[in-house]
Amino acid sequence: MRTFSIILADDEQNILYGMKKGINWEELGFIVAGTAQNGKEVLEMMDDLHPDLVISDIKMPFMDGLELAKTIHDNYMNTKVILFSGWDDFEYARNAIKVKALDYLLKPCDINDLLAVMDMAIQKLDKEKEEKVLGQFIISADNKYNEANSYNNSNKY
């Protein structure tokens, strides 16, 4: 089983600590690469950590989760985002879809809901990784074929 990296973001320190320590991330196939208290902090970590997944609260100071998700989608297309909020607001859920978030959860989050979302995230990340490897294999095979064809053509002359 491949291990994926994750960044957790919430402006409430106790929730952030609870997310990091209260969930056995390794058992789920993740390693917590970093934590942040706002979207700006997450973006500052992105280039160094290259996380596979970011789980972020929507309402945070400096940069909220929606703006963060949009920025990640636009600039780090291999990173998935899951958003959560303590506000049961349809508009948040609708905006989460607009910024291409993988899912939207309500706080406090039921552990079974979280496990289902994490399973979905792993499946999506695994599929994209397989597609990337397959694409690289096809390109490599195509290059080798072109090299061999070029060599054969040059020997004719």
TORKE-49497 format. One record per residue (C-alpha): residue number from 1; chain; x, y, z. Coordinates in Angstrom, 1 decimal, always signed. Example, Ala and Ser with C-alpha at 12.3 -4.5 7.8 and 13.67 -1.06 7.14 Angstrom:
<pts>
<pt><num>1</num><cadena>A</cadena><X>+12.3</X><Y>-4.5</Y><Z>+7.8</Z></pt>
<pt><num>2</num><cadena>A</cadena><X>+13.7</X><Y>-1.1</Y><Z>+7.1</Z></pt>
</pts>
This chain:
<pts>
<pt><num>1</num><cadena>A</cadena><X>+0.0</X><Y>+0.0</Y><Z>+0.0</Z></pt>
<pt><num>2</num><cadena>A</cadena><X>+1.4</X><Y>+3.4</Y><Z>-1.0</Z></pt>
<pt><num>3</num><cadena>A</cadena><X>+1.6</X><Y>+6.1</Y><Z>+1.6</Z></pt>
<pt><num>4</num><cadena>A</cadena><X>+0.2</X><Y>+9.5</Y><Z>+0.7</Z></pt>
<pt><num>5</num><cadena>A</cadena><X>+1.1</X><Y>+12.8</Y><Z>+2.3</Z></pt>
<pt><num>6</num><cadena>A</cadena><X>-1.4</X><Y>+15.2</Y><Z>+3.8</Z></pt>
<pt><num>7</num><cadena>A</cadena><X>-1.6</X><Y>+18.7</Y><Z>+5.1</Z></pt>
<pt><num>8</num><cadena>A</cadena><X>-4.2</X><Y>+19.5</Y><Z>+7.7</Z></pt>
<pt><num>9</num><cadena>A</cadena><X>-5.5</X><Y>+23.1</Y><Z>+8.1</Z></pt>
<pt><num>10</num><cadena>A</cadena><X>-7.8</X><Y>+24.7</Y><Z>+10.7</Z></pt>
<pt><num>11</num><cadena>A</cadena><X>-7.6</X><Y>+28.0</Y><Z>+12.5</Z></pt>
<pt><num>12</num><cadena>A</cadena><X>-8.8</X><Y>+26.4</Y><Z>+15.8</Z></pt>
<pt><num>13</num><cadena>A</cadena><X>-5.7</X><Y>+24.9</Y><Z>+17.4</Z></pt>
<pt><num>14</num><cadena>A</cadena><X>-7.6</X><Y>+22.3</Y><Z>+19.4</Z></pt>
<pt><num>15</num><cadena>A</cadena><X>-9.4</X><Y>+21.0</Y><Z>+16.3</Z></pt>
<pt><num>16</num><cadena>A</cadena><X>-6.1</X><Y>+20.9</Y><Z>+14.4</Z></pt>
<pt><num>17</num><cadena>A</cadena><X>-4.4</X><Y>+19.0</Y><Z>+17.2</Z></pt>
<pt><num>18</num><cadena>A</cadena><X>-7.4</X><Y>+16.6</Y><Z>+17.4</Z></pt>
<pt><num>19</num><cadena>A</cadena><X>-7.3</X><Y>+16.0</Y><Z>+13.7</Z></pt>
<pt><num>20</num><cadena>A</cadena><X>-3.6</X><Y>+15.3</Y><Z>+13.8</Z></pt>
<pt><num>21</num><cadena>A</cadena><X>-3.5</X><Y>+13.1</Y><Z>+16.9</Z></pt>
<pt><num>22</num><cadena>A</cadena><X>-7.1</X><Y>+11.7</Y><Z>+17.1</Z></pt>
<pt><num>23</num><cadena>A</cadena><X>-7.0</X><Y>+9.9</Y><Z>+13.7</Z></pt>
<pt><num>24</num><cadena>A</cadena><X>-4.6</X><Y>+7.1</Y><Z>+12.9</Z></pt>
<pt><num>25</num><cadena>A</cadena><X>-3.5</X><Y>+8.5</Y><Z>+9.6</Z></pt>
<pt><num>26</num><cadena>A</cadena><X>-0.9</X><Y>+5.8</Y><Z>+8.9</Z></pt>
<pt><num>27</num><cadena>A</cadena><X>-3.5</X><Y>+3.1</Y><Z>+9.2</Z></pt>
<pt><num>28</num><cadena>A</cadena><X>-5.5</X><Y>+5.0</Y><Z>+6.5</Z></pt>
<pt><num>29</num><cadena>A</cadena><X>-2.4</X><Y>+5.2</Y><Z>+4.3</Z></pt>
<pt><num>30</num><cadena>A</cadena><X>-1.4</X><Y>+8.8</Y><Z>+5.0</Z></pt>
<pt><num>31</num><cadena>A</cadena><X>+1.4</X><Y>+10.6</Y><Z>+6.7</Z></pt>
<pt><num>32</num><cadena>A</cadena><X>+0.8</X><Y>+14.1</Y><Z>+8.1</Z></pt>
<pt><num>33</num><cadena>A</cadena><X>+3.4</X><Y>+16.2</Y><Z>+6.3</Z></pt>
<pt><num>34</num><cadena>A</cadena><X>+2.3</X><Y>+19.5</Y><Z>+7.9</Z></pt>
<pt><num>35</num><cadena>A</cadena><X>-0.3</X><Y>+21.5</Y><Z>+9.7</Z></pt>
<pt><num>36</num><cadena>A</cadena><X>-1.4</X><Y>+25.1</Y><Z>+9.2</Z></pt>
<pt><num>37</num><cadena>A</cadena><X>-3.8</X><Y>+27.6</Y><Z>+10.8</Z></pt>
<pt><num>38</num><cadena>A</cadena><X>-4.8</X><Y>+29.3</Y><Z>+7.5</Z></pt>
<pt><num>39</num><cadena>A</cadena><X>-4.6</X><Y>+29.0</Y><Z>+3.8</Z></pt>
<pt><num>40</num><cadena>A</cadena><X>-1.6</X><Y>+31.2</Y><Z>+3.4</Z></pt>
<pt><num>41</num><cadena>A</cadena><X>+0.4</X><Y>+28.8</Y><Z>+5.6</Z></pt>
<pt><num>42</num><cadena>A</cadena><X>-0.7</X><Y>+25.9</Y><Z>+3.5</Z></pt>
<pt><num>43</num><cadena>A</cadena><X>+0.4</X><Y>+27.6</Y><Z>+0.3</Z></pt>
<pt><num>44</num><cadena>A</cadena><X>+3.8</X><Y>+28.4</Y><Z>+1.9</Z></pt>
<pt><num>45</num><cadena>A</cadena><X>+4.3</X><Y>+24.6</Y><Z>+2.5</Z></pt>
<pt><num>46</num><cadena>A</cadena><X>+3.1</X><Y>+23.4</Y><Z>-0.9</Z></pt>
<pt><num>47</num><cadena>A</cadena><X>+6.3</X><Y>+23.7</Y><Z>-2.9</Z></pt>
<pt><num>48</num><cadena>A</cadena><X>+8.4</X><Y>+22.0</Y><Z>-0.2</Z></pt>
<pt><num>49</num><cadena>A</cadena><X>+6.0</X><Y>+19.2</Y><Z>+0.8</Z></pt>
<pt><num>50</num><cadena>A</cadena><X>+4.1</X><Y>+18.4</Y><Z>-2.4</Z></pt>
<pt><num>51</num><cadena>A</cadena><X>+1.2</X><Y>+16.9</Y><Z>-0.5</Z></pt>
<pt><num>52</num><cadena>A</cadena><X>-1.2</X><Y>+14.5</Y><Z>-2.2</Z></pt>
<pt><num>53</num><cadena>A</cadena><X>-4.1</X><Y>+15.8</Y><Z>-0.1</Z></pt>
<pt><num>54</num><cadena>A</cadena><X>-5.1</X><Y>+18.9</Y><Z>+1.9</Z></pt>
<pt><num>55</num><cadena>A</cadena><X>-7.9</X><Y>+18.8</Y><Z>+4.4</Z></pt>
<pt><num>56</num><cadena>A</cadena><X>-8.9</X><Y>+22.3</Y><Z>+5.3</Z></pt>
<pt><num>57</num><cadena>A</cadena><X>-11.6</X><Y>+24.2</Y><Z>+7.2</Z></pt>
<pt><num>58</num><cadena>A</cadena><X>-13.5</X><Y>+26.6</Y><Z>+5.1</Z></pt>
<pt><num>59</num><cadena>A</cadena><X>-13.6</X><Y>+29.6</Y><Z>+7.5</Z></pt>
<pt><num>60</num><cadena>A</cadena><X>-10.0</X><Y>+30.7</Y><Z>+8.3</Z></pt>
<pt><num>61</num><cadena>A</cadena><X>-8.3</X><Y>+34.1</Y><Z>+8.6</Z></pt>
<pt><num>62</num><cadena>A</cadena><X>-6.0</X><Y>+35.5</Y><Z>+5.8</Z></pt>
<pt><num>63</num><cadena>A</cadena><X>-7.1</X><Y>+32.9</Y><Z>+3.2</Z></pt>
<pt><num>64</num><cadena>A</cadena><X>-10.2</X><Y>+30.8</Y><Z>+3.6</Z></pt>
<pt><num>65</num><cadena>A</cadena><X>-10.5</X><Y>+27.2</Y><Z>+2.5</Z></pt>
<pt><num>66</num><cadena>A</cadena><X>-12.4</X><Y>+28.0</Y><Z>-0.7</Z></pt>
<pt><num>67</num><cadena>A</cadena><X>-9.7</X><Y>+30.4</Y><Z>-1.9</Z></pt>
<pt><num>68</num><cadena>A</cadena><X>-7.1</X><Y>+27.8</Y><Z>-0.9</Z></pt>
<pt><num>69</num><cadena>A</cadena><X>-8.8</X><Y>+25.0</Y><Z>-2.8</Z></pt>
<pt><num>70</num><cadena>A</cadena><X>-9.1</X><Y>+27.2</Y><Z>-5.9</Z></pt>
<pt><num>71</num><cadena>A</cadena><X>-5.4</X><Y>+28.1</Y><Z>-5.8</Z></pt>
<pt><num>72</num><cadena>A</cadena><X>-4.4</X><Y>+24.5</Y><Z>-5.2</Z></pt>
<pt><num>73</num><cadena>A</cadena><X>-6.6</X><Y>+23.4</Y><Z>-8.1</Z></pt>
<pt><num>74</num><cadena>A</cadena><X>-5.2</X><Y>+26.0</Y><Z>-10.4</Z></pt>
<pt><num>75</num><cadena>A</cadena><X>-1.5</X><Y>+25.6</Y><Z>-9.4</Z></pt>
<pt><num>76</num><cadena>A</cadena><X>-1.0</X><Y>+22.1</Y><Z>-7.9</Z></pt>
<pt><num>77</num><cadena>A</cadena><X>-3.3</X><Y>+19.9</Y><Z>-10.0</Z></pt>
<pt><num>78</num><cadena>A</cadena><X>-2.0</X><Y>+16.6</Y><Z>-8.5</Z></pt>
<pt><num>79</num><cadena>A</cadena><X>-3.1</X><Y>+17.7</Y><Z>-5.0</Z></pt>
<pt><num>80</num><cadena>A</cadena><X>-6.6</X><Y>+16.9</Y><Z>-3.9</Z></pt>
<pt><num>81</num><cadena>A</cadena><X>-8.6</X><Y>+19.0</Y><Z>-1.4</Z></pt>
<pt><num>82</num><cadena>A</cadena><X>-11.3</X><Y>+18.1</Y><Z>+1.1</Z></pt>
<pt><num>83</num><cadena>A</cadena><X>-13.1</X><Y>+20.9</Y><Z>+2.8</Z></pt>
<pt><num>84</num><cadena>A</cadena><X>-15.0</X><Y>+20.9</Y><Z>+6.1</Z></pt>
<pt><num>85</num><cadena>A</cadena><X>-16.9</X><Y>+23.4</Y><Z>+8.0</Z></pt>
<pt><num>86</num><cadena>A</cadena><X>-18.9</X><Y>+23.8</Y><Z>+11.2</Z></pt>
<pt><num>87</num><cadena>A</cadena><X>-21.5</X><Y>+25.7</Y><Z>+9.3</Z></pt>
<pt><num>88</num><cadena>A</cadena><X>-24.3</X><Y>+23.7</Y><Z>+7.7</Z></pt>
<pt><num>89</num><cadena>A</cadena><X>-24.6</X><Y>+26.1</Y><Z>+4.8</Z></pt>
<pt><num>90</num><cadena>A</cadena><X>-25.6</X><Y>+24.9</Y><Z>+1.3</Z></pt>
<pt><num>91</num><cadena>A</cadena><X>-23.7</X><Y>+27.8</Y><Z>-0.2</Z></pt>
<pt><num>92</num><cadena>A</cadena><X>-20.4</X><Y>+26.5</Y><Z>+1.2</Z></pt>
<pt><num>93</num><cadena>A</cadena><X>-21.1</X><Y>+23.0</Y><Z>-0.2</Z></pt>
<pt><num>94</num><cadena>A</cadena><X>-22.0</X><Y>+24.6</Y><Z>-3.6</Z></pt>
<pt><num>95</num><cadena>A</cadena><X>-18.8</X><Y>+26.7</Y><Z>-3.6</Z></pt>
<pt><num>96</num><cadena>A</cadena><X>-16.7</X><Y>+23.6</Y><Z>-2.6</Z></pt>
<pt><num>97</num><cadena>A</cadena><X>-18.0</X><Y>+21.9</Y><Z>-5.8</Z></pt>
<pt><num>98</num><cadena>A</cadena><X>-17.1</X><Y>+25.0</Y><Z>-7.8</Z></pt>
<pt><num>99</num><cadena>A</cadena><X>-13.5</X><Y>+25.0</Y><Z>-6.6</Z></pt>
<pt><num>100</num><cadena>A</cadena><X>-13.2</X><Y>+21.3</Y><Z>-7.4</Z></pt>
<pt><num>101</num><cadena>A</cadena><X>-12.9</X><Y>+20.1</Y><Z>-3.8</Z></pt>
<pt><num>102</num><cadena>A</cadena><X>-13.0</X><Y>+16.3</Y><Z>-3.6</Z></pt>
<pt><num>103</num><cadena>A</cadena><X>-15.6</X><Y>+16.5</Y><Z>-0.9</Z></pt>
<pt><num>104</num><cadena>A</cadena><X>-17.2</X><Y>+18.7</Y><Z>+1.8</Z></pt>
<pt><num>105</num><cadena>A</cadena><X>-17.7</X><Y>+17.5</Y><Z>+5.4</Z></pt>
<pt><num>106</num><cadena>A</cadena><X>-19.5</X><Y>+19.0</Y><Z>+8.3</Z></pt>
<pt><num>107</num><cadena>A</cadena><X>-17.8</X><Y>+19.5</Y><Z>+11.7</Z></pt>
<pt><num>108</num><cadena>A</cadena><X>-18.0</X><Y>+17.6</Y><Z>+14.0</Z></pt>
<pt><num>109</num><cadena>A</cadena><X>-17.3</X><Y>+14.9</Y><Z>+11.4</Z></pt>
<pt><num>110</num><cadena>A</cadena><X>-18.6</X><Y>+11.4</Y><Z>+11.9</Z></pt>
<pt><num>111</num><cadena>A</cadena><X>-15.6</X><Y>+9.0</Y><Z>+11.7</Z></pt>
<pt><num>112</num><cadena>A</cadena><X>-17.4</X><Y>+6.7</Y><Z>+9.2</Z></pt>
<pt><num>113</num><cadena>A</cadena><X>-18.0</X><Y>+9.7</Y><Z>+6.9</Z></pt>
<pt><num>114</num><cadena>A</cadena><X>-14.3</X><Y>+10.6</Y><Z>+7.2</Z></pt>
<pt><num>115</num><cadena>A</cadena><X>-13.2</X><Y>+7.1</Y><Z>+6.5</Z></pt>
<pt><num>116</num><cadena>A</cadena><X>-15.4</X><Y>+6.9</Y><Z>+3.4</Z></pt>
<pt><num>117</num><cadena>A</cadena><X>-14.1</X><Y>+10.2</Y><Z>+2.1</Z></pt>
<pt><num>118</num><cadena>A</cadena><X>-10.5</X><Y>+9.1</Y><Z>+2.8</Z></pt>
<pt><num>119</num><cadena>A</cadena><X>-11.1</X><Y>+5.8</Y><Z>+1.0</Z></pt>
<pt><num>120</num><cadena>A</cadena><X>-12.5</X><Y>+7.7</Y><Z>-2.0</Z></pt>
<pt><num>121</num><cadena>A</cadena><X>-9.4</X><Y>+10.0</Y><Z>-1.9</Z></pt>
<pt><num>122</num><cadena>A</cadena><X>-7.0</X><Y>+7.0</Y><Z>-1.9</Z></pt>
<pt><num>123</num><cadena>A</cadena><X>-8.8</X><Y>+5.4</Y><Z>-4.9</Z></pt>
<pt><num>124</num><cadena>A</cadena><X>-8.7</X><Y>+8.7</Y><Z>-6.8</Z></pt>
<pt><num>125</num><cadena>A</cadena><X>-5.0</X><Y>+9.3</Y><Z>-6.0</Z></pt>
<pt><num>126</num><cadena>A</cadena><X>-4.1</X><Y>+5.6</Y><Z>-6.8</Z></pt>
<pt><num>127</num><cadena>A</cadena><X>-5.9</X><Y>+5.8</Y><Z>-10.2</Z></pt>
<pt><num>128</num><cadena>A</cadena><X>-4.2</X><Y>+9.1</Y><Z>-11.1</Z></pt>
<pt><num>129</num><cadena>A</cadena><X>-0.8</X><Y>+7.6</Y><Z>-10.2</Z></pt>
<pt><num>130</num><cadena>A</cadena><X>-1.5</X><Y>+4.5</Y><Z>-12.3</Z></pt>
<pt><num>131</num><cadena>A</cadena><X>-2.5</X><Y>+6.7</Y><Z>-15.2</Z></pt>
<pt><num>132</num><cadena>A</cadena><X>+0.6</X><Y>+8.8</Y><Z>-14.9</Z></pt>
<pt><num>133</num><cadena>A</cadena><X>+2.9</X><Y>+5.7</Y><Z>-14.8</Z></pt>
<pt><num>134</num><cadena>A</cadena><X>+1.0</X><Y>+4.2</Y><Z>-17.8</Z></pt>
<pt><num>135</num><cadena>A</cadena><X>+1.4</X><Y>+7.4</Y><Z>-19.7</Z></pt>
<pt><num>136</num><cadena>A</cadena><X>+5.1</X><Y>+7.6</Y><Z>-19.0</Z></pt>
<pt><num>137</num><cadena>A</cadena><X>+5.5</X><Y>+3.9</Y><Z>-20.1</Z></pt>
<pt><num>138</num><cadena>A</cadena><X>+3.7</X><Y>+4.6</Y><Z>-23.3</Z></pt>
<pt><num>139</num><cadena>A</cadena><X>+5.8</X><Y>+7.7</Y><Z>-24.0</Z></pt>
<pt><num>140</num><cadena>A</cadena><X>+9.0</X><Y>+5.7</Y><Z>-23.2</Z></pt>
<pt><num>141</num><cadena>A</cadena><X>+7.9</X><Y>+2.8</Y><Z>-25.5</Z></pt>
<pt><num>142</num><cadena>A</cadena><X>+7.0</X><Y>+5.2</Y><Z>-28.3</Z></pt>
<pt><num>143</num><cadena>A</cadena><X>+10.4</X><Y>+6.9</Y><Z>-28.0</Z></pt>
<pt><num>144</num><cadena>A</cadena><X>+12.2</X><Y>+3.5</Y><Z>-28.1</Z></pt>
<pt><num>145</num><cadena>A</cadena><X>+10.1</X><Y>+2.6</Y><Z>-31.2</Z></pt>
<pt><num>146</num><cadena>A</cadena><X>+11.0</X><Y>+5.8</Y><Z>-32.9</Z></pt>
<pt><num>147</num><cadena>A</cadena><X>+14.7</X><Y>+5.4</Y><Z>-32.1</Z></pt>
<pt><num>148</num><cadena>A</cadena><X>+14.7</X><Y>+1.8</Y><Z>-33.5</Z></pt>
<pt><num>149</num><cadena>A</cadena><X>+12.8</X><Y>+2.9</Y><Z>-36.6</Z></pt>
<pt><num>150</num><cadena>A</cadena><X>+15.2</X><Y>+5.8</Y><Z>-37.1</Z></pt>
<pt><num>151</num><cadena>A</cadena><X>+18.2</X><Y>+3.5</Y><Z>-36.7</Z></pt>
<pt><num>152</num><cadena>A</cadena><X>+16.7</X><Y>+1.0</Y><Z>-39.2</Z></pt>
<pt><num>153</num><cadena>A</cadena><X>+16.0</X><Y>+3.8</Y><Z>-41.7</Z></pt>
<pt><num>154</num><cadena>A</cadena><X>+19.5</X><Y>+5.1</Y><Z>-41.4</Z></pt>
<pt><num>155</num><cadena>A</cadena><X>+21.0</X><Y>+1.7</Y><Z>-42.1</Z></pt>
<pt><num>156</num><cadena>A</cadena><X>+19.1</X><Y>+1.5</Y><Z>-45.4</Z></pt>
<pt><num>157</num><cadena>A</cadena><X>+21.1</X><Y>+4.4</Y><Z>-46.7</Z></pt>
</pts>
